[in-house]
Amino acid sequence: MSTDVVDCLVIGGGLVGASVAYGAAKSGASTLLLDEGDAAVRASRGNFGLVWVQGKGDGLPVYAAWTRQARLMWTDFAAELLADTGVDVQLRETGGYWFGFSDEEMEQRQAMLQPLWDQGGVPFQMLDYSDLKARVPRIGPAVVGGSFCPLDAHVNPLRLLHALHKGMTQAGTRLINGAPVQDLAWDDGIFTATVGTATYRARRVVLAAGLGNRKLAPMLGLHAPVVPNRGQILVTERLQPFLASVTNKARQTEEGSVQLGSTEEDVGYDDRTTLPAMKALARRGVQTFPLLANAKLVRAWGALRVMTPDGFPIYEESAECPGAFIVTCHSGVTLSALHCKRISAWILGNEVNPDSTRAFSSGRFSKGEPA
């Protein structure tokens, strides 16, 4: 049993939890992070590595502005991680392309992006095939056109996770692996987390456990109607560089391999790969870039996204148990810098709750939402 009371207890060691812990520890707060370990559903280790802005906020333009703000923090954030940890997360600020395969898709795309510029400040440019071909020479004739956003970027997500863990521990975070939380309680301003026969106490607690939040949140008067959504990805052998910018269909890594993705599947907690999905990803990849027809496939994986009913984050402090916070989203890479800087500051009481976070309260969902 631990008798110490830390300033900030973070539950969940993925990109979201590690970002918050890194920021809290660097602010001088005594910080403890409890991570479930390899038994957890590890969304942070199965994503595409996009720092993606265009299209984010469709249906909730405040999220477009939130995402844009997060992206603008990334240049300094990557430099800070490198200086603190020596880990280069391979941030490539190349801008990003979305590809359309019909005139109807192009029209729908422009109609969706325009309000995000008008209300969220996210720039975009619609390109016909000839303009797109001049910028991305290896696209195939099946592509009709596309949209470009200069803010889009990409990183190596595994390097990012490594850098966050190294940075937070160097800043003083105590990390305990293999520590699934069974119970949470609040009494007289102090939170107690139970892990097996051990207990840990804190003045503030942050639920950043991804899909695990749906079980933990009600213990502290919070609501987390999160569900899994499977995405599958194909990876080719290393190829000569041909894709400098990131795209919604493919990303060429620093090492030369090409990631093709991804699917969106409502299959519960099944994170396996499937042959129909692999075929569909390969077919679309070759449609987009015909040179991939002869590329060897070397790897495939499936991973589970953490999704709310509307796809947007939940940021909220508990009204029943003040000092308990939930931070959950499916854009842990894109929002990492913002979670580290602004969200950790809000949790520690060093910054007034940003007005925009109020739009991300769980109050927008019915308590009857399945969790």
Secondary structure, DSSP 8 states (H G I E B T S, - for coil): ----EEEEEEE--SHHHHHHHHHHHHTT--EEEE---TTS--GGGSS--EE--TTTTTT-HHHHHHHHHHHHTHHHHHHHHHHHH------B---EEEEESSHHHHHHHHHHHHHHHHHH----EEEEHHHHHHHSTT--TT--EEEEETT-EE--HHHHHHHHHHHHHHTT-EEESS----EEEEETTEEEEEETTEEEEEEEEEE--GGGHHHHGGGGT-----EEEEEEEEEE--------SEESSEEE-TTS-EEEE---B--TT-----HHHHHHHHHHHHHH-GGGGG--EEEEEEEEEEE-TTS--EEEE-SSSTTEEEEE-S-TTTTHHHIIIIIHHHHHTSS---GGGGGG-GGGS-TTS--
